Amino acid sequence: MALLESAAVLRELAPDMAALARINRPGVIMTAPGDGVYDFISRYFAPAKGIPEDPVTGAAHCMLAPYWAQRLGKTMFRAYQASRRGGEIICRLVRDRIELEGTCVFYLEGEVEI
């Protein structure tokens, strides 16, 4: 995870995907303090897994929520993932769990028979 100085810097970020793909990590979370509407914003890059930038990443917010809880002294956040498509996520820390709330875009549906 990388903490950037501002939402504006994060939004304008144009990372070198080839360089990110070479680091020994499946993905990189970039985050910054919010810009008034949001408590924090983020972006998630995973070119090593074939995903240059994930539009909205629930798993990343499970890491971001506790991080921002310590920094901001809160347990509920309004967050935004600033990808091209973007998405708003409500994050809540509830005991030892993270609850995420937002809208989603279904891209696959199926059935499994065991």
PEZI-V787212 format. One record per residue. N is the residue number from 0. RES is the residue in three letters. PHI is phi in degrees with one decimal (none if undefined). OMEGA is omega as a letter, one per 40 degrees, with the letter a starting at -180 (999 if undefined). BURIAL is b if it has 16 or more other ideal C-beta (glycine too) atoms within 10 Angstrom, else e. Layout:
# PEZI-V787212
n:N res:RES phi:PHI omega:OMEGA burial:BURIAL
n:N res:RES phi:PHI omega:OMEGA burial:BURIAL
This chain:
# PEZI-V787212
n:0 res:MET phi:none omega:i burial:e
n:1 res:ALA phi:-126.0 omega:i burial:e
n:2 res:LEU phi:-98.1 omega:i burial:e
n:3 res:LEU phi:-103.3 omega:a burial:b
n:4 res:GLU phi:-72.2 omega:a burial:e
n:5 res:SER phi:-155.9 omega:i burial:e
n:6 res:ALA phi:-61.5 omega:a burial:b
n:7 res:ALA phi:-61.9 omega:i burial:e
n:8 res:VAL phi:-61.9 omega:a burial:e
n:9 res:LEU phi:-62.7 omega:a burial:b
n:10 res:ARG phi:-62.4 omega:a burial:e
n:11 res:GLU phi:-87.3 omega:a burial:e
n:12 res:LEU phi:-57.5 omega:i burial:e
n:13 res:ALA phi:-128.5 omega:a burial:e
n:14 res:PRO phi:-69.1 omega:i burial:e
n:15 res:ASP phi:-80.9 omega:a burial:e
n:16 res:MET phi:-63.5 omega:i burial:e
n:17 res:ALA phi:-64.2 omega:i burial:e
n:18 res:ALA phi:-67.6 omega:i burial:e
n:19 res:LEU phi:-62.6 omega:a burial:b
n:20 res:ALA phi:-65.5 omega:a burial:e
n:21 res:ARG phi:-85.2 omega:i burial:e
n:22 res:ILE phi:-74.5 omega:a burial:e
n:23 res:ASN phi:-85.0 omega:i burial:e
n:24 res:ARG phi:-146.4 omega:i burial:e
n:25 res:PRO phi:-71.0 omega:a burial:e
n:26 res:GLY phi:-163.7 omega:a burial:b
n:27 res:VAL phi:-130.9 omega:i burial:b
n:28 res:ILE phi:-96.3 omega:i burial:b
n:29 res:MET phi:-111.2 omega:a burial:b
n:30 res:THR phi:-142.6 omega:i burial:b
n:31 res:ALA phi:-154.5 omega:i burial:b
n:32 res:PRO phi:-58.9 omega:i burial:b
n:33 res:GLY phi:-67.5 omega:a burial:b
n:34 res:ASP phi:-113.6 omega:i burial:b
n:35 res:GLY phi:108.3 omega:i burial:e
n:36 res:VAL phi:-77.6 omega:a burial:e
n:37 res:TYR phi:-113.3 omega:i burial:b
n:38 res:ASP phi:-71.9 omega:i burial:b
n:39 res:PHE phi:-153.7 omega:i burial:b
n:40 res:ILE phi:-126.6 omega:a burial:b
n:41 res:SER phi:-153.8 omega:i burial:b
n:42 res:ARG phi:-144.2 omega:a burial:b
n:43 res:TYR phi:-133.1 omega:a burial:b
n:44 res:PHE phi:-118.5 omega:i burial:b
n:45 res:ALA phi:-142.3 omega:a burial:b
n:46 res:PRO phi:-63.8 omega:i burial:b
n:47 res:ALA phi:-65.1 omega:i burial:b
n:48 res:LYS phi:-100.7 omega:i burial:e
n:49 res:GLY phi:83.6 omega:a burial:e
n:50 res:ILE phi:-121.3 omega:a burial:e
n:51 res:PRO phi:-53.4 omega:i burial:e
n:52 res:GLU phi:-142.3 omega:i burial:b
n:53 res:ASP phi:-79.9 omega:a burial:b
n:54 res:PRO phi:-61.9 omega:i burial:e
n:55 res:VAL phi:-147.7 omega:a burial:b
n:56 res:THR phi:-122.4 omega:i burial:b
n:57 res:GLY phi:-60.0 omega:a burial:e
n:58 res:ALA phi:-60.6 omega:i burial:e
n:59 res:ALA phi:-63.8 omega:a burial:b
n:60 res:HIS phi:-72.0 omega:i burial:b
n:61 res:CYS phi:-69.3 omega:i burial:e
n:62 res:MET phi:-91.1 omega:a burial:e
n:63 res:LEU phi:-68.9 omega:a burial:b
n:64 res:ALA phi:-58.5 omega:i burial:b
n:65 res:PRO phi:-64.1 omega:i burial:e
n:66 res:TYR phi:-61.1 omega:a burial:e
n:67 res:TRP phi:-71.6 omega:i burial:b
n:68 res:ALA phi:-60.6 omega:i burial:b
n:69 res:GLN phi:-65.1 omega:a burial:e
n:70 res:ARG phi:-72.3 omega:a burial:e
n:71 res:LEU phi:-103.7 omega:a burial:e
n:72 res:GLY phi:66.8 omega:a burial:e
n:73 res:LYS phi:-128.9 omega:i burial:e
n:74 res:THR phi:-122.2 omega:i burial:e
n:75 res:MET phi:-133.8 omega:a burial:e
n:76 res:PHE phi:-134.3 omega:i burial:b
n:77 res:ARG phi:-106.0 omega:a burial:e
n:78 res:ALA phi:-117.7 omega:i burial:b
n:79 res:TYR phi:-138.6 omega:i burial:b
n:80 res:GLN phi:-97.1 omega:a burial:b
n:81 res:ALA phi:-91.6 omega:i burial:b
n:82 res:SER phi:-75.5 omega:i burial:b
n:83 res:ARG phi:-57.3 omega:i burial:e
n:84 res:ARG phi:-76.8 omega:i burial:e
n:85 res:GLY phi:67.2 omega:i burial:e
n:86 res:GLY phi:-172.4 omega:i burial:b
n:87 res:GLU phi:-96.5 omega:a burial:e
n:88 res:ILE phi:-131.6 omega:i burial:b
n:89 res:ILE phi:-94.2 omega:a burial:e
n:90 res:CYS phi:-114.6 omega:i burial:b
n:91 res:ARG phi:-130.9 omega:i burial:e
n:92 res:LEU phi:-93.3 omega:a burial:b
n:93 res:VAL phi:-127.9 omega:a burial:e
n:94 res:ARG phi:53.0 omega:a burial:e
n:95 res:ASP phi:-100.0 omega:a burial:e
n:96 res:ARG phi:-125.0 omega:i burial:e
n:97 res:ILE phi:-116.9 omega:i burial:b
n:98 res:GLU phi:-101.7 omega:i burial:e
n:99 res:LEU phi:-117.6 omega:i burial:e
n:100 res:GLU phi:-136.0 omega:i burial:e
n:101 res:GLY phi:175.3 omega:i burial:e
n:102 res:THR phi:-94.3 omega:i burial:e
n:103 res:CYS phi:-138.7 omega:i burial:e
n:104 res:VAL phi:-113.4 omega:i burial:e
n:105 res:PHE phi:-74.5 omega:i burial:e
n:106 res:TYR phi:-122.4 omega:a burial:e
n:107 res:LEU phi:-155.2 omega:i burial:e
n:108 res:GLU phi:-139.8 omega:a burial:e
n:109 res:GLY phi:-167.0 omega:i burial:e
n:110 res:GLU phi:-129.9 omega:i burial:e
n:111 res:VAL phi:-122.6 omega:i burial:e
n:112 res:GLU phi:-114.2 omega:a burial:e
n:113 res:ILE phi:-112.1 omega:999 burial:e
